[in-house]
Amino acid sequence: MGSAVAQVISLVFNIFMLLIIGRTLLSWMNFDPYHPVSQFIYRATEPFLEPVRRVMPSVGMFDLSPIVVIIIASVLESVIIQLIR
């Protein structure tokens, strides 16, 4: 039972990290911000990225908040999975 729950949690975190990476890639390309996929990715990731942006100092024109969020999500995933097992 714990293994199945751990796999589901891992899947959710992996999807979340892919959304963050997708958001980063979209910001580098000239993609239509009104496209439904863009809007979905933006809405799914902005609640996690925006608070980190407020706390982190800016580094020129680079947005490091996706890296920080991915690191935090990885650590959180590991802790949760260890607690389940």
N, CA, C and O atoms as a Tinker XYZ file with bonds, in Angstrom:
   340  protein
     1  N      0.823000   -1.198000    0.000000    73     2
     2  CA     0.000000    0.000000    0.000000    64     1     3
     3  C      0.862000    1.254000    0.000000    63     2     4     5
     4  O      0.615000    2.175000   -0.778000    81     3
     5  N      1.865000    1.298000    0.860000    73     3     6
     6  CA     2.733000    2.475000    0.939000    64     5     7
     7  C      3.496000    2.707000   -0.341000    63     6     8     9
     8  O      3.755000    3.852000   -0.713000    81     7
     9  N      3.857000    1.640000   -1.016000    73     7    10
    10  CA     4.598000    1.757000   -2.267000    64     9    11
    11  C      3.735000    2.392000   -3.348000    63    10    12    13
    12  O      4.222000    3.216000   -4.122000    81    11
    13  N      2.473000    2.023000   -3.411000    73    11    14
    14  CA     1.568000    2.599000   -4.415000    64    13    15
    15  C      1.357000    4.081000   -4.162000    63    14    16    17
    16  O      1.345000    4.878000   -5.100000    81    15
    17  N      1.189000    4.455000   -2.902000    73    15    18
    18  CA     1.012000    5.861000   -2.545000    64    17    19
    19  C      2.278000    6.643000   -2.873000    63    18    20    21
    20  O      2.207000    7.759000   -3.388000    81    19
    21  N      3.428000    6.063000   -2.578000    73    19    22
    22  CA     4.703000    6.717000   -2.890000    64    21    23
    23  C      4.861000    6.920000   -4.388000    63    22    24    25
    24  O      5.376000    7.950000   -4.821000    81    23
    25  N      4.424000    5.952000   -5.182000    73    23    26
    26  CA     4.509000    6.089000   -6.637000    64    25    27
    27  C      3.601000    7.191000   -7.151000    63    26    28    29
    28  O      3.977000    7.940000   -8.053000    81    27
    29  N      2.420000    7.294000   -6.588000    73    27    30
    30  CA     1.487000    8.354000   -6.990000    64    29    31
    31  C      2.053000    9.721000   -6.616000    63    30    32    33
    32  O      1.997000   10.660000   -7.411000    81    31
    33  N      2.590000    9.830000   -5.421000    73    31    34
    34  CA     3.183000   11.098000   -4.989000    64    33    35
    35  C      4.364000   11.458000   -5.877000    63    34    36    37
    36  O      4.525000   12.617000   -6.258000    81    35
    37  N      5.176000   10.489000   -6.202000    73    35    38
    38  CA     6.315000   10.727000   -7.088000    64    37    39
    39  C      5.838000   11.179000   -8.465000    63    38    40    41
    40  O      6.431000   12.080000   -9.059000    81    39
    41  N      4.783000   10.567000   -8.972000    73    39    42
    42  CA     4.230000   10.960000  -10.270000    64    41    43
    43  C      3.732000   12.398000  -10.241000    63    42    44    45
    44  O      3.984000   13.159000  -11.175000    81    43
    45  N      3.035000   12.773000   -9.187000    73    43    46
    46  CA     2.515000   14.138000   -9.065000    64    45    47
    47  C      3.663000   15.142000   -9.036000    63    46    48    49
    48  O      3.600000   16.174000   -9.704000    81    47
    49  N      4.699000   14.849000   -8.277000    73    47    50
    50  CA     5.851000   15.754000   -8.214000    64    49    51
    51  C      6.564000   15.825000   -9.565000    63    50    52    53
    52  O      7.015000   16.898000   -9.967000    81    51
    53  N      6.672000   14.702000  -10.266000    73    51    54
    54  CA     7.316000   14.708000  -11.583000    64    53    55
    55  C      6.525000   15.540000  -12.585000    63    54    56    57
    56  O      7.111000   16.276000  -13.379000    81    55
    57  N      5.219000   15.431000  -12.557000    73    55    58
    58  CA     4.378000   16.251000  -13.441000    64    57    59
    59  C      4.546000   17.725000  -13.104000    63    58    60    61
    60  O      4.648000   18.566000  -13.997000    81    59
    61  N      4.575000   18.032000  -11.812000    73    59    62
    62  CA     4.764000   19.421000  -11.382000    64    61    63
    63  C      6.102000   19.962000  -11.882000    63    62    64    65
    64  O      6.169000   21.087000  -12.378000    81    63
    65  N      7.158000   19.176000  -11.756000    73    63    66
    66  CA     8.472000   19.625000  -12.213000    64    65    67
    67  C      8.501000   19.801000  -13.727000    63    66    68    69
    68  O      9.152000   20.715000  -14.232000    81    67
    69  N      7.800000   18.932000  -14.456000    73    67    70
    70  CA     7.713000   19.101000  -15.909000    64    69    71
    71  C      6.966000   20.383000  -16.266000    63    70    72    73
    72  O      7.321000   21.059000  -17.231000    81    71
    73  N      5.944000   20.717000  -15.500000    73    71    74
    74  CA     5.234000   21.975000  -15.728000    64    73    75
    75  C      6.154000   23.177000  -15.493000    63    74    76    77
    76  O      6.116000   24.149000  -16.247000    81    75
    77  N      6.974000   23.108000  -14.452000    73    75    78
    78  CA     7.918000   24.196000  -14.178000    64    77    79
    79  C      8.921000   24.321000  -15.328000    63    78    80    81
    80  O      9.218000   25.427000  -15.779000    81    79
    81  N      9.434000   23.194000  -15.794000    73    79    82
    82  CA    10.383000   23.209000  -16.914000    64    81    83
    83  C      9.692000   23.729000  -18.172000    63    82    84    85
    84  O     10.275000   24.514000  -18.921000    81    83
    85  N      8.458000   23.297000  -18.407000    73    83    86
    86  CA     7.696000   23.803000  -19.549000    64    85    87
    87  C      7.485000   25.296000  -19.470000    63    86    88    89
    88  O      7.576000   25.997000  -20.477000    81    87
    89  N      7.205000   25.784000  -18.283000    73    87    90
    90  CA     7.028000   27.229000  -18.083000    64    89    91
    91  C      8.306000   27.973000  -18.420000    63    90    92    93
    92  O      8.271000   29.032000  -19.047000    81    91
    93  N      9.433000   27.418000  -18.004000    73    91    94
    94  CA    10.723000   28.043000  -18.303000    64    93    95
    95  C     10.979000   28.058000  -19.806000    63    94    96    97
    96  O     11.406000   29.072000  -20.358000    81    95
    97  N     10.719000   26.938000  -20.463000    73    95    98
    98  CA    10.930000   26.878000  -21.911000    64    97    99
    99  C     10.004000   27.840000  -22.648000    63    98   100   101
   100  O     10.420000   28.474000  -23.618000    81    99
   101  N      8.764000   27.955000  -22.204000    73    99   102
   102  CA     7.836000   28.888000  -22.832000    64   101   103
   103  C      8.310000   30.334000  -22.686000    63   102   104   105
   104  O      8.088000   31.155000  -23.576000    81   103
   105  N      8.956000   30.640000  -21.575000    73   103   106
   106  CA     9.430000   32.015000  -21.381000    64   105   107
   107  C     10.602000   32.339000  -22.308000    63   106   108   109
   108  O     10.861000   33.508000  -22.594000    81   107
   109  N     11.299000   31.323000  -22.772000    73   107   110
   110  CA    12.424000   31.547000  -23.687000    64   109   111
   111  C     11.978000   31.655000  -25.137000    63   110   112   113
   112  O     12.676000   32.248000  -25.959000    81   111
   113  N     10.815000   31.083000  -25.459000    73   111   114
   114  CA    10.331000   31.069000  -26.836000    64   113   115
   115  C      9.271000   32.140000  -27.034000    63   114   116   117
   116  O      8.748000   32.720000  -26.082000    81   115
   117  N      8.979000   32.376000  -28.278000    73   115   118
   118  CA     7.940000   33.333000  -28.631000    64   117   119
   119  C      6.618000   32.587000  -28.779000    63   118   120   121
   120  O      6.109000   32.447000  -29.891000    81   119
   121  N      6.062000   32.111000  -27.679000    73   119   122
   122  CA     4.847000   31.294000  -27.691000    64   121   123
   123  C      3.661000   32.170000  -27.330000    63   122   124   125
   124  O      3.787000   33.078000  -26.508000    81   123
   125  N      2.517000   31.910000  -27.934000    73   123   126
   126  CA     1.298000   32.688000  -27.708000    64   125   127
   127  C      0.850000   32.582000  -26.249000    63   126   128   129
   128  O      0.482000   31.497000  -25.799000    81   127
   129  N      0.877000   33.687000  -25.506000    73   127   130
   130  CA     0.484000   33.626000  -24.086000    64   129   131
   131  C     -1.009000   33.370000  -23.895000    63   130   132   133
   132  O     -1.440000   33.055000  -22.786000    81   131
   133  N     -1.806000   33.501000  -24.960000    73   131   134
   134  CA    -3.243000   33.275000  -24.837000    64   133   135
   135  C     -3.645000   31.862000  -25.245000    63   134   136   137
   136  O     -4.824000   31.510000  -25.190000    81   135
   137  N     -2.678000   31.058000  -25.649000    73   135   138
   138  CA    -2.961000   29.667000  -25.998000    64   137   139
   139  C     -3.388000   28.936000  -24.719000    63   138   140   141
   140  O     -2.809000   29.175000  -23.659000    81   139
   141  N     -4.383000   28.055000  -24.798000    73   139   142
   142  CA    -4.871000   27.363000  -23.590000    64   141   143
   143  C     -3.786000   26.583000  -22.850000    63   142   144   145
   144  O     -3.805000   26.526000  -21.620000    81   143
   145  N     -2.850000   25.985000  -23.569000    73   143   146
   146  CA    -1.778000   25.244000  -22.900000    64   145   147
   147  C     -0.894000   26.197000  -22.114000    63   146   148   149
   148  O     -0.528000   25.907000  -20.975000    81   147
   149  N     -0.546000   27.335000  -22.713000    73   147   150
   150  CA     0.268000   28.343000  -22.010000    64   149   151
   151  C     -0.437000   28.829000  -20.760000    63   150   152   153
   152  O      0.167000   28.942000  -19.694000    81   151
   153  N     -1.716000   29.115000  -20.901000    73   151   154
   154  CA    -2.471000   29.615000  -19.752000    64   153   155
   155  C     -2.561000   28.572000  -18.648000    63   154   156   157
   156  O     -2.457000   28.909000  -17.469000    81   155
   157  N     -2.753000   27.306000  -19.017000    73   155   158
   158  CA    -2.802000   26.249000  -18.012000    64   157   159
   159  C     -1.473000   26.148000  -17.262000    63   158   160   161
   160  O     -1.448000   26.087000  -16.032000    81   159
   161  N     -0.378000   26.131000  -18.009000    73   159   162
   162  CA     0.940000   26.025000  -17.373000    64   161   163
   163  C      1.192000   27.227000  -16.472000    63   162   164   165
   164  O      1.707000   27.077000  -15.365000    81   163
   165  N      0.835000   28.410000  -16.937000    73   163   166
   166  CA     1.021000   29.622000  -16.132000    64   165   167
   167  C      0.202000   29.546000  -14.845000    63   166   168   169
   168  O      0.717000   29.814000  -13.759000    81   167
   169  N     -1.062000   29.184000  -14.969000    73   167   170
   170  CA    -1.929000   29.118000  -13.779000    64   169   171
   171  C     -1.504000   28.030000  -12.798000    63   170   172   173
   172  O     -1.672000   28.177000  -11.588000    81   171
   173  N     -0.956000   26.944000  -13.322000    73   171   174
   174  CA    -0.548000   25.835000  -12.452000    64   173   175
   175  C      0.757000   26.118000  -11.719000    63   174   176   177
   176  O      0.984000   25.586000  -10.632000    81   175
   177  N      1.616000   26.947000  -12.302000    73   175   178
   178  CA     2.937000   27.164000  -11.714000    64   177   179
   179  C      3.099000   28.503000  -11.000000    63   178   180   181
   180  O      3.916000   28.617000  -10.087000    81   179
   181  N      2.350000   29.496000  -11.394000    73   179   182
   182  CA     2.535000   30.835000  -10.821000    64   181   183
   183  C      2.336000   30.886000   -9.308000    63   182   184   185
   184  O      3.079000   31.607000   -8.642000    81   183
   185  N      1.373000   30.161000   -8.724000    73   183   186
   186  CA     1.237000   30.217000   -7.265000    64   185   187
   187  C      2.479000   29.726000   -6.517000    63   186   188   189
   188  O      2.666000   30.072000   -5.350000    81   187
   189  N      3.319000   28.937000   -7.156000    73   187   190
   190  CA     4.534000   28.442000   -6.516000    64   189   191
   191  C      5.738000   29.318000   -6.841000    63   190   192   193
   192  O      6.638000   29.472000   -6.016000    81   191
   193  N      5.755000   29.890000   -8.036000    73   191   194
   194  CA     6.905000   30.692000   -8.457000    64   193   195
   195  C      6.860000   32.118000   -7.883000    63   194   196   197
   196  O      7.894000   32.667000   -7.500000    81   195
   197  N      5.685000   32.700000   -7.826000    73   195   198
   198  CA     5.559000   34.102000   -7.410000    64   197   199
   199  C      6.071000   34.364000   -5.991000    63   198   200   201
   200  O      6.791000   35.342000   -5.789000    81   199
   201  N      5.731000   33.531000   -4.999000    73   199   202
   202  CA     6.272000   33.790000   -3.654000    64   201   203
   203  C      7.799000   33.696000   -3.599000    63   202   204   205
   204  O      8.444000   34.435000   -2.854000    81   203
   205  N      8.371000   32.789000   -4.388000    73   203   206
   206  CA     9.829000   32.655000   -4.406000    64   205   207
   207  C     10.447000   33.894000   -5.050000    63   206   208   209
   208  O     11.487000   34.374000   -4.600000    81   207
   209  N      9.811000   34.414000   -6.102000    73   207   210
   210  CA    10.309000   35.632000   -6.751000    64   209   211
   211  C     10.298000   36.825000   -5.789000    63   210   212   213
   212  O     11.189000   37.673000   -5.832000    81   211
   213  N      9.288000   36.882000   -4.928000    73   211   214
   214  CA     9.202000   37.991000   -3.971000    64   213   215
   215  C     10.335000   37.951000   -2.956000    63   214   216   217
   216  O     10.824000   38.994000   -2.522000    81   215
   217  N     10.753000   36.741000   -2.575000    73   215   218
   218  CA    11.769000   36.576000   -1.537000    64   217   219
   219  C     13.187000   36.682000   -2.101000    63   218   220   221
   220  O     14.076000   37.244000   -1.463000    81   219
   221  N     13.389000   36.135000   -3.305000    73   219   222
   222  CA    14.733000   36.090000   -3.889000    64   221   223
   223  C     15.126000   37.438000   -4.476000    63   222   224   225
   224  O     14.303000   38.124000   -5.081000    81   223
   225  N     16.383000   37.812000   -4.293000    73   223   226
   226  CA    16.860000   39.023000   -4.977000    64   225   227
   227  C     17.000000   38.733000   -6.471000    63   226   228   229
   228  O     17.286000   37.604000   -6.869000    81   227
   229  N     16.797000   39.758000   -7.286000    73   227   230
   230  CA    16.907000   39.540000   -8.729000    64   229   231
   231  C     18.372000   39.397000   -9.130000    63   230   232   233
   232  O     19.260000   40.014000   -8.542000    81   231
   233  N     18.595000   38.579000  -10.131000    73   231   234
   234  CA    19.943000   38.326000  -10.641000    64   233   235
   235  C     19.942000   38.790000  -12.097000    63   234   236   237
   236  O     19.901000   37.977000  -13.021000    81   235
   237  N     19.989000   40.103000  -12.282000    73   235   238
   238  CA    19.947000   40.635000  -13.638000    64   237   239
   239  C     18.630000   40.287000  -14.300000    63   238   240   241
   240  O     17.560000   40.487000  -13.724000    81   239
   241  N     18.714000   39.762000  -15.520000    73   239   242
   242  CA    17.493000   39.410000  -16.239000    64   241   243
   243  C     17.146000   37.929000  -16.106000    63   242   244   245
   244  O     16.255000   37.436000  -16.798000    81   243
   245  N     17.842000   37.221000  -15.224000    73   243   246
   246  CA    17.603000   35.795000  -15.023000    64   245   247
   247  C     16.609000   35.571000  -13.888000    63   246   248   249
   248  O     16.717000   36.174000  -12.820000    81   247
   249  N     15.650000   34.704000  -14.136000    73   247   250
   250  CA    14.679000   34.324000  -13.117000    64   249   251
   251  C     15.089000   32.954000  -12.578000    63   250   252   253
   252  O     14.935000   31.939000  -13.256000    81   251
   253  N     15.602000   32.938000  -11.375000    73   251   254
   254  CA    16.077000   31.699000  -10.778000    64   253   255
   255  C     15.002000   30.989000   -9.953000    63   254   256   257
   256  O     15.256000   29.926000   -9.387000    81   255
   257  N     13.813000   31.568000   -9.884000    73   255   258
   258  CA    12.762000   30.967000   -9.072000    64   257   259
   259  C     12.385000   29.554000   -9.524000    63   258   260   261
   260  O     12.087000   28.727000   -8.662000    81   259
   261  N     12.379000   29.222000  -10.831000    73   259   262
   262  CA    12.071000   27.829000  -11.187000    64   261   263
   263  C     13.084000   26.832000  -10.615000    63   262   264   265
   264  O     12.709000   25.735000  -10.199000    81   263
   265  N     14.343000   27.205000  -10.595000    73   263   266
   266  CA    15.364000   26.310000  -10.041000    64   265   267
   267  C     15.114000   26.097000   -8.555000    63   266   268   269
   268  O     15.181000   24.970000   -8.065000    81   267
   269  N     14.829000   27.171000   -7.844000    73   267   270
   270  CA    14.585000   27.085000   -6.406000    64   269   271
   271  C     13.343000   26.229000   -6.132000    63   270   272   273
   272  O     13.348000   25.393000   -5.229000    81   271
   273  N     12.294000   26.441000   -6.908000    73   271   274
   274  CA    11.057000   25.674000   -6.700000    64   273   275
   275  C     11.293000   24.195000   -6.992000    63   274   276   277
   276  O     10.778000   23.339000   -6.272000    81   275
   277  N     12.056000   23.880000   -8.025000    73   275   278
   278  CA    12.345000   22.476000   -8.340000    64   277   279
   279  C     13.164000   21.834000   -7.219000    63   278   280   281
   280  O     12.912000   20.686000   -6.853000    81   279
   281  N     14.126000   22.553000   -6.681000    73   279   282
   282  CA    14.930000   22.022000   -5.569000    64   281   283
   283  C     14.047000   21.776000   -4.344000    63   282   284   285
   284  O     14.129000   20.722000   -3.714000    81   283
   285  N     13.213000   22.745000   -4.016000    73   283   286
   286  CA    12.311000   22.596000   -2.862000    64   285   287
   287  C     11.360000   21.421000   -3.089000    63   286   288   289
   288  O     11.127000   20.627000   -2.179000    81   287
   289  N     10.813000   21.309000   -4.300000    73   287   290
   290  CA     9.892000   20.207000   -4.598000    64   289   291
   291  C     10.594000   18.857000   -4.502000    63   290   292   293
   292  O     10.005000   17.890000   -4.019000    81   291
   293  N     11.839000   18.780000   -4.955000    73   291   294
   294  CA    12.595000   17.519000   -4.876000    64   293   295
   295  C     12.835000   17.109000   -3.428000    63   294   296   297
   296  O     12.679000   15.942000   -3.069000    81   295
   297  N     13.210000   18.067000   -2.611000    73   295   298
   298  CA    13.446000   17.776000   -1.194000    64   297   299
   299  C     12.136000   17.369000   -0.525000    63   298   300   301
   300  O     12.097000   16.405000    0.240000    81   299
   301  N     11.072000   18.100000   -0.813000    73   299   302
   302  CA     9.769000   17.788000   -0.224000    64   301   303
   303  C      9.297000   16.401000   -0.652000    63   302   304   305
   304  O      8.767000   15.647000    0.164000    81   303
   305  N      9.483000   16.066000   -1.914000    73   303   306
   306  CA     9.113000   14.741000   -2.403000    64   305   307
   307  C      9.881000   13.651000   -1.654000    63   306   308   309
   308  O      9.295000   12.654000   -1.230000    81   307
   309  N     11.181000   13.840000   -1.492000    73   307   310
   310  CA    11.986000   12.844000   -0.786000    64   309   311
   311  C     11.533000   12.663000    0.658000    63   310   312   313
   312  O     11.436000   11.538000    1.148000    81   311
   313  N     11.257000   13.767000    1.331000    73   311   314
   314  CA    10.810000   13.702000    2.721000    64   313   315
   315  C      9.472000   12.985000    2.822000    63   314   316   317
   316  O      9.295000   12.122000    3.682000    81   315
   317  N      8.533000   13.331000    1.958000    73   315   318
   318  CA     7.214000   12.701000    2.012000    64   317   319
   319  C      7.300000   11.210000    1.739000    63   318   320   321
   320  O      6.672000   10.409000    2.431000    81   319
   321  N      8.078000   10.839000    0.730000    73   319   322
   322  CA     8.203000    9.425000    0.387000    64   321   323
   323  C      8.893000    8.653000    1.525000    63   322   324   325
   324  O      8.508000    7.521000    1.815000    81   323
   325  N      9.890000    9.243000    2.162000    73   323   326
   326  CA    10.543000    8.590000    3.299000    64   325   327
   327  C      9.575000    8.412000    4.468000    63   326   328   329
   328  O      9.610000    7.396000    5.161000    81   327
   329  N      8.716000    9.402000    4.680000    73   327   330
   330  CA     7.730000    9.295000    5.765000    64   329   331
   331  C      6.692000    8.201000    5.469000    63   330   332   333
   332  O      6.218000    7.528000    6.385000    81   331
   333  N      6.351000    8.032000    4.219000    73   331   334
   334  CA     5.363000    7.011000    3.848000    64   333   335
   335  C      5.954000    5.618000    4.027000    63   334   336   337
   336  O      5.271000    4.711000    4.501000    81   335
   337  N      7.212000    5.444000    3.654000    73   335   338
   338  CA     7.841000    4.127000    3.739000    64   337   339
   339  C      8.249000    3.878000    5.163000    63   338   340
   340  O      8.802000    2.823000    5.471000    81   339
